[in-house]
Amino acid sequence: MQAVVKEGERPIATNDSVLKVTLLGTGIPNPDINAFGTSTLIEAGSQRVMIDCGRGTVIRMAQMGFPLGYIDTVILSHYHSDHYSGLFDLLMTGTIQQPFSHRGGPLHVFGPPGVDDIAEGAWLATRPDREIRVADSEIDPEHMRIIPHVYTEEGVVFERDGLKIIAIDVDHGEFIKPAYAFRVEYAGHVFVHSHDTRYNENLIEQAQGADVFVHEVAAAKPSTLANYPRVKVAIDHHASPTDVGRVFAQTKPKLAMLTHVVLLPPDPMPISEVTSGIAAEYGGTVLVAEDLMSIEIGRNISVIPYHHGGRGHSIIDRSYTET
């Protein structure tokens, strides 16, 4: 059954007509201090939703000035670890009643079949921490609970106060099913994130009209593939630079961006060769995403790197918490 949040439930506060996207994490499973696990924060009017919650998400939120309680809704694309391993940190640390945290309720997690297992396992795994904090009268135990919402097919999975998030079925490999991309719509603006996928016609069809289209990419040198055969397993689950160029050429977004760039060691392909491969198929501008980069989609599209104004929100000082 499709899990859909309806218009008008749990309103928060009114904002403007800008669709704001913060790329908290743009990395892959390889530990990298500069590229944490995939995590994307959507802000649209009164709504705040996180899509995927990879390694280090809570650190990236803190860097941006977001308290962990700023988010109570997470939507998962699929179940590779780099897309949800940060969920448990967000769940536990988010219950602490201090300004950097203070969620004030359970964490709602939307995902394909399997999200019930995550909720059940999280309740068991967090019990030692929960029992200590409850004994100390520090938290409400229910705030350390995941409320699972299962969606079983592509379509609208979240719709509230003008924000609509649509799951798109993609091809991430034979044994990684289901896997989804997402189309985010708000106030006439459209943001599309491929998440993990090979070249996919369904995604191309549903990404039409995007203001910003963020797509993953993977590549390896022939010598790497020859010397390290298991690298091919990873590469085969993703889109090549030529594939990504074809996708952008057929969707024609106002802004094309790369994320989840799979360039595996020990001799990774230079990013310049990746962009050259894309340019062979697509003549438009392509940006390479970085962690903590903000995208504001309104009358124009602004891309704000972390070190040039994309930080310092001081949300921790705001009275945002629901009672």
Buried (B, 14 or more C-beta within 10 A) or exposed (E): EEBBBEEEEBEBEEBEBBBBBBBBBBBBBEEBEEBBBBBBBBBBBBBBBBBBBBBBBBBBBBBBBBBBBBBBBBBBBBBBEBBBBBBBBBBBBBBBBEEBBBBBBBBBBBBBEBBBEBBEEBBEEBEEBBEEBBEEEEBBBEBBBBBBBBBEEBEBBBBBBBBBBBBBBBBBBEEBEBBBBBBBBBBEBBBBBBBBBBBBEBBBEBBBBBBBBBBBBBBBBEEBBEEBEEBEEBBEBBBBBBBBBBBBBBBBBBBBBBBBBBBBEEEBBEBEEBBEBBEEBBEBEBBBBBBBBBBBBBEEBBBBEBEEEBBEBEBBEEEBBEE
